[in-house]
């Protein structure tokens, strides 16, 4: 048995050496290595060496696909849900350089208020200041129990969130590894895809421009029907975000149902939006303050740059699902939803359904509402 372990460690180590030399590994090799990480068949140092070497070399679509396959098979629960429409997710990778308030959560709530079934898979803050899980918890959503609560929420409220750090969601690897590293890795690239209620449509921000093509090709490889992958820039600082940007250009790769990929660049002016500054959309580094800022947007109390960027990031969801014929129309629909009070009502439904008892979370939400 000792000999088998030593042999396995040496083989794994040889893969790490190849990666440090800049050599790519196959999809099957990546899958096997990540399987061993999931099963803790390697020492912590071996695991860390592999993750770091893969990051340093730069992941290929084949390596990312192999990473996904292992983590989805060996470290993700599978939950079947019944909804009248297909599911969509809009969680990004994180690990970007611009730390904004939680834009994608607001976009998800607005999109759901317009009839989409948005099933989110996210985490507490690691690379950012306030993660999606932290913010929705501040709203009153129960993020600590799964799978029953997220399942009943998506089926009844049309929106839910899966906390990637829960052992009941990812029992072996995700939380263990992410809690021990402070750099973006292959896990960031596949983490948003490890959704227990696997959607067929995906809006996904990535941490740098180079990852756009890798991620969209991975999504095609994994069988997603349509996807919108983006990286936005702040033209002033030249730093980036995993969102559609109102601070500068956004590079996009759009996956169509026929498997074709269309690459293009958007600017705020293309959609009639006045450019903002990073200060306008920056995170406060305080979960409660960021939650209040987002709630003010959803309630129509803030119609400035924060509202612009949240509505803009709602547009790709509506566009992918055929509710809007283009991004400009999706932007208009998002703004109209806010003016009609739909997002706040949807948030109340979410809080009611992703709790054991409706009254458990509503007081927290109402307390935040009273502060607006």
C-alpha positions as CSV (number, residue, x, y, z in Angstrom):
1,X,0.0,0.0,0.0
2,X,2.9,2.4,0.9
3,X,4.4,1.6,-2.5
4,X,1.2,2.4,-4.3
5,X,1.0,5.7,-2.5
6,X,4.6,6.6,-3.3
7,X,4.0,5.7,-7.0
8,X,0.9,7.9,-7.1
9,X,2.7,10.8,-5.5
10,X,5.5,10.5,-7.9
11,X,3.2,10.4,-10.9
12,X,1.3,13.4,-9.6
13,X,4.6,15.2,-8.9
14,X,5.7,14.6,-12.5
15,X,2.6,16.4,-13.7
16,X,3.5,19.4,-11.5
17,X,7.0,19.4,-13.0
18,X,5.6,19.5,-16.5
19,X,3.3,22.4,-15.6
20,X,6.2,24.3,-14.1
21,X,8.0,23.9,-17.5
22,X,5.1,25.5,-19.2
23,X,3.7,22.2,-20.7
24,X,0.0,21.8,-21.1
25,X,-1.7,18.6,-19.8
26,X,-4.6,16.8,-21.3
27,X,-8.2,17.1,-20.2
28,X,-8.0,13.5,-18.8
29,X,-4.8,14.3,-16.9
30,X,-6.4,17.4,-15.4
31,X,-9.5,15.4,-14.5
32,X,-7.4,12.7,-12.8
33,X,-5.3,15.2,-10.8
34,X,-8.3,17.1,-9.6
35,X,-10.0,13.8,-8.7
36,X,-7.0,13.1,-6.4
37,X,-7.3,16.6,-4.9
38,X,-11.0,15.9,-4.2
39,X,-10.1,12.5,-2.6
40,X,-7.1,14.0,-0.7
41,X,-5.0,11.2,-2.2
42,X,-2.1,13.7,-2.3
43,X,-0.5,15.7,0.5
44,X,-1.4,19.3,1.0
45,X,1.9,20.4,-0.4
46,X,1.4,18.3,-3.5
47,X,-2.1,19.7,-4.0
48,X,-0.9,23.3,-3.5
49,X,2.0,22.8,-5.9
50,X,-0.4,21.5,-8.6
51,X,-2.9,24.3,-8.2
52,X,-0.2,26.9,-8.2
53,X,1.7,25.5,-11.2
54,X,-1.5,25.2,-13.2
55,X,-2.3,28.9,-12.4
56,X,1.3,30.0,-13.2
57,X,1.3,28.3,-16.6
58,X,-2.2,29.5,-17.5
59,X,-5.1,27.1,-18.0
60,X,-6.2,25.8,-21.4
61,X,-9.9,25.1,-22.2
62,X,-9.1,21.4,-22.0
63,X,-7.6,21.7,-18.6
64,X,-10.5,23.8,-17.3
65,X,-13.0,21.3,-18.7
66,X,-11.1,18.4,-16.9
67,X,-11.1,20.5,-13.7
68,X,-14.9,21.0,-14.0
69,X,-15.5,17.3,-14.7
70,X,-13.7,16.2,-11.6
71,X,-15.1,18.8,-9.2
72,X,-18.7,18.3,-10.6
73,X,-18.5,14.5,-10.3
74,X,-16.7,14.1,-7.0
75,X,-17.5,17.3,-5.1
76,X,-21.0,18.6,-6.2
77,X,-24.4,17.4,-5.1
78,X,-27.0,17.0,-7.9
79,X,-30.5,18.4,-7.4
80,X,-33.4,18.1,-9.8
81,X,-35.9,21.0,-9.8
82,X,-39.2,21.5,-11.6
83,X,-39.6,24.9,-13.3
84,X,-41.7,26.0,-16.2
85,X,-38.7,27.7,-17.9
86,X,-35.0,26.9,-18.3
87,X,-32.5,28.0,-15.7
88,X,-29.9,30.7,-16.0
89,X,-27.0,31.7,-13.8
90,X,-25.0,34.9,-13.7
91,X,-22.2,34.3,-11.2
92,X,-18.7,35.4,-12.2
93,X,-15.3,34.1,-11.3
94,X,-14.2,36.9,-8.9
95,X,-10.4,37.5,-8.6
96,X,-10.7,40.7,-10.6
97,X,-8.8,43.8,-9.8
98,X,-11.7,46.3,-9.3
99,X,-13.7,45.5,-6.2
100,X,-17.3,46.8,-6.8
101,X,-20.5,46.5,-4.8
102,X,-22.3,43.3,-5.7
103,X,-23.6,44.1,-9.1
104,X,-24.5,40.5,-10.3
105,X,-26.8,39.9,-7.3
106,X,-28.9,43.0,-8.2
107,X,-29.0,41.9,-11.9
108,X,-30.2,38.4,-10.8
109,X,-33.0,39.8,-8.7
110,X,-34.2,42.2,-11.5
111,X,-34.0,39.4,-14.1
112,X,-36.0,37.1,-11.9
113,X,-38.6,39.8,-11.2
114,X,-39.2,39.9,-15.0
115,X,-39.8,36.1,-15.1
116,X,-36.5,34.4,-15.5
117,X,-35.5,31.5,-13.3
118,X,-32.1,32.5,-11.9
119,X,-30.2,29.8,-10.0
120,X,-27.1,31.3,-8.5
121,X,-24.0,29.4,-7.3
122,X,-21.7,31.7,-5.3
123,X,-19.5,32.1,-2.3
124,X,-18.6,34.3,0.6
125,X,-16.0,37.0,-0.1
126,X,-12.4,35.8,-0.7
127,X,-11.0,37.8,-3.6
128,X,-13.6,40.5,-3.1
129,X,-14.8,42.5,-0.1
130,X,-18.4,41.5,-0.1
131,X,-19.4,38.2,-1.8
132,X,-22.8,37.4,-3.2
133,X,-23.5,35.1,-0.3
134,X,-22.6,37.8,2.3
135,X,-24.9,40.3,0.6
136,X,-28.0,38.1,0.2
137,X,-27.5,36.9,3.8
138,X,-27.7,40.6,4.9
139,X,-31.0,40.8,3.0
140,X,-32.4,37.9,5.1
141,X,-31.9,34.9,2.8
142,X,-30.8,31.7,4.6
143,X,-27.5,30.7,3.0
144,X,-26.5,28.1,5.5
145,X,-29.0,25.3,4.7
146,X,-29.1,23.1,1.6
147,X,-30.4,21.5,-0.5
148,X,-34.0,21.8,0.5
149,X,-34.2,25.6,0.9
150,X,-32.5,26.6,-2.4
151,X,-34.6,24.0,-4.2
152,X,-37.9,25.3,-2.8
153,X,-36.9,28.8,-3.5
154,X,-36.1,28.4,-7.2
155,X,-39.3,26.4,-7.7
156,X,-41.5,28.9,-5.9
157,X,-39.8,32.3,-6.1
158,X,-37.9,31.8,-9.3
159,X,-34.5,32.6,-7.7
160,X,-32.1,30.9,-5.3
161,X,-28.5,30.8,-4.2
162,X,-26.3,27.8,-3.5
163,X,-23.6,28.6,-1.0
164,X,-20.4,27.1,-2.5
165,X,-18.8,26.8,1.0
166,X,-21.4,24.5,2.4
167,X,-20.3,20.8,2.9
168,X,-23.9,19.9,2.0
169,X,-23.2,21.4,-1.4
170,X,-19.6,20.6,-2.0
171,X,-18.5,18.0,0.6
172,X,-14.9,17.5,-0.3
173,X,-12.9,20.2,-2.0
174,X,-14.3,23.6,-2.8
175,X,-14.5,25.2,0.6
176,X,-11.4,23.4,1.9
177,X,-9.2,24.7,-0.9
178,X,-10.7,28.1,-1.3
179,X,-10.5,28.8,2.4
180,X,-6.7,28.2,2.3
181,X,-5.6,30.2,-0.8
182,X,-5.8,33.8,-1.6
183,X,-5.1,33.8,-5.3
184,X,-7.3,33.1,-8.3
185,X,-7.0,29.5,-9.6
186,X,-8.7,27.0,-11.8
187,X,-11.3,26.6,-9.1
188,X,-12.4,30.2,-9.7
189,X,-12.8,29.4,-13.4
190,X,-15.0,26.4,-12.8
191,X,-16.5,27.3,-9.4
192,X,-19.4,29.3,-10.9
193,X,-20.2,26.3,-13.1
194,X,-20.5,23.8,-10.3
195,X,-24.2,24.5,-9.8
196,X,-26.2,21.6,-8.2
197,X,-29.2,22.6,-10.4
198,X,-27.2,22.8,-13.6
199,X,-28.5,25.6,-15.8
200,X,-28.2,25.6,-19.6
201,X,-27.6,29.3,-19.9
202,X,-24.8,31.3,-18.4
203,X,-23.7,35.0,-18.0
204,X,-20.2,34.9,-16.6
205,X,-17.6,37.5,-15.9
206,X,-13.9,36.6,-15.8
207,X,-10.9,38.2,-14.1
208,X,-8.9,39.2,-17.2
209,X,-9.4,39.6,-20.9
210,X,-7.2,36.5,-21.7
211,X,-9.7,34.2,-19.9
212,X,-12.7,35.2,-22.0
213,X,-11.9,32.8,-24.9
214,X,-10.8,30.0,-22.6
215,X,-14.1,30.3,-20.6
216,X,-16.4,30.5,-23.5
217,X,-14.8,27.6,-25.2
218,X,-15.1,25.6,-22.0
219,X,-18.8,26.4,-21.7
220,X,-19.3,25.2,-25.3
221,X,-17.3,22.1,-24.5
222,X,-19.6,21.4,-21.5
223,X,-22.8,21.7,-23.5
224,X,-24.2,25.1,-22.5
225,X,-26.8,26.3,-25.0
226,X,-26.0,30.0,-24.8
227,X,-23.5,32.0,-22.9
228,X,-22.3,35.6,-22.5
229,X,-18.7,35.8,-21.1
230,X,-17.2,39.3,-20.4
231,X,-14.5,41.3,-18.9
232,X,-15.0,45.0,-18.4
233,X,-12.4,47.8,-17.9
234,X,-12.0,51.1,-16.1
235,X,-10.5,53.1,-18.9
236,X,-8.9,55.5,-16.4
237,X,-7.0,53.0,-14.4
238,X,-6.9,50.2,-17.0
239,X,-8.0,47.7,-14.3
240,X,-10.7,45.2,-14.9
241,X,-13.9,43.7,-13.5
242,X,-15.9,40.5,-14.0
243,X,-19.0,42.6,-15.1
244,X,-20.1,44.6,-18.0
245,X,-18.5,47.9,-17.3
246,X,-19.8,51.5,-17.3
247,X,-16.3,52.8,-16.7
248,X,-14.9,51.8,-20.1
249,X,-15.0,49.1,-22.7
250,X,-16.2,45.6,-22.1
251,X,-14.8,42.7,-24.1
252,X,-17.5,40.0,-24.8
253,X,-17.6,36.5,-26.2
254,X,-21.1,35.3,-27.0
255,X,-21.9,31.6,-27.4
256,X,-24.8,30.9,-29.8
257,X,-27.0,27.8,-29.8
258,X,-25.3,26.5,-33.0
259,X,-21.9,26.5,-31.2
260,X,-20.6,29.6,-32.9
261,X,-18.8,32.3,-30.9
262,X,-19.1,36.0,-31.6
263,X,-16.4,38.3,-30.1
264,X,-17.1,42.0,-29.8
265,X,-16.5,45.1,-27.6
266,X,-19.2,47.2,-25.9
267,X,-18.9,50.7,-24.5
268,X,-21.3,52.5,-22.2
269,X,-22.0,55.0,-25.0
270,X,-23.2,52.1,-27.2
271,X,-26.1,51.7,-24.9
272,X,-26.7,55.3,-24.1
273,X,-25.1,55.2,-20.6
274,X,-23.0,58.0,-19.3
275,X,-19.6,56.8,-18.1
276,X,-19.1,56.4,-14.4
277,X,-15.9,56.4,-12.2
278,X,-14.8,53.6,-10.1
279,X,-15.6,55.6,-7.0
280,X,-19.3,55.6,-8.1
281,X,-19.5,51.7,-8.0
282,X,-16.8,50.7,-5.6
283,X,-17.4,48.4,-2.7
284,X,-17.5,50.1,0.8
285,X,-15.8,47.0,2.2
286,X,-18.7,46.7,4.6
287,X,-21.4,44.1,3.9
288,X,-24.2,46.0,5.4
289,X,-23.4,49.2,3.6
290,X,-23.0,47.4,0.3
291,X,-26.3,45.6,0.9
292,X,-28.0,48.9,1.6
293,X,-26.5,50.5,-1.6
294,X,-27.8,47.6,-3.7
295,X,-31.2,47.7,-2.0
296,X,-31.5,51.4,-2.8
297,X,-31.0,50.6,-6.5
298,X,-33.6,47.8,-6.4
299,X,-36.1,50.1,-4.7
300,X,-35.6,52.9,-7.1
301,X,-34.1,55.2,-4.5
302,X,-30.8,55.4,-6.4
303,X,-31.1,56.0,-10.1
304,X,-27.4,57.0,-10.6
305,X,-24.3,55.2,-11.7
306,X,-25.0,52.2,-9.4
307,X,-28.4,51.7,-11.0
308,X,-26.9,52.1,-14.5
309,X,-24.4,49.3,-14.0
310,X,-26.9,46.9,-12.3
311,X,-29.4,47.4,-15.1
312,X,-26.7,47.0,-17.7
313,X,-25.7,43.7,-16.2
314,X,-29.3,42.5,-16.2
315,X,-29.5,43.0,-19.9
316,X,-27.4,40.0,-21.0
317,X,-29.7,37.6,-18.9
318,X,-32.8,39.0,-20.6
319,X,-31.1,38.9,-24.0
320,X,-29.8,35.3,-23.7
321,X,-33.2,34.0,-22.7
322,X,-35.0,35.8,-25.5
323,X,-36.9,38.3,-23.4
324,X,-35.0,41.2,-25.1
325,X,-33.9,41.3,-28.7
326,X,-30.7,43.1,-27.8
327,X,-28.9,44.6,-24.8
328,X,-30.4,48.1,-25.2
329,X,-33.9,46.6,-24.9
330,X,-32.8,44.5,-21.9
331,X,-31.5,47.6,-20.2
332,X,-34.8,49.4,-20.8
333,X,-36.7,46.4,-19.4
334,X,-34.5,46.4,-16.3
335,X,-35.1,50.1,-15.6
336,X,-38.8,49.7,-16.2
337,X,-39.0,46.8,-13.7
338,X,-37.4,49.0,-11.0
339,X,-39.9,51.8,-11.7
340,X,-42.7,49.3,-11.2
341,X,-41.4,48.0,-7.9
342,X,-40.8,44.5,-9.2
343,X,-37.3,43.8,-7.8
344,X,-38.1,44.6,-4.2
345,X,-41.2,42.4,-4.4
346,X,-39.1,39.6,-5.9
347,X,-36.5,40.0,-3.1
348,X,-39.3,39.6,-0.5
349,X,-40.4,36.4,-2.2
350,X,-36.8,35.1,-2.2
351,X,-36.4,35.8,1.5
352,X,-39.7,34.1,2.2
353,X,-38.9,31.0,0.2
354,X,-35.2,30.5,1.1
355,X,-35.9,30.3,4.8
356,X,-37.5,27.6,6.9
357,X,-40.2,30.0,7.9
358,X,-41.1,33.2,6.0
359,X,-40.9,35.3,9.1
360,X,-37.3,34.2,9.7
361,X,-35.7,36.6,7.2
362,X,-38.2,39.3,6.5
363,X,-37.5,41.4,9.6
364,X,-33.9,41.7,8.5
365,X,-35.0,42.9,5.1
366,X,-37.6,45.3,6.4
367,X,-35.0,46.8,8.8
368,X,-32.7,47.5,5.8
369,X,-35.6,48.9,3.8
370,X,-36.4,51.3,6.7
371,X,-32.9,52.8,6.5
372,X,-33.3,53.9,2.9
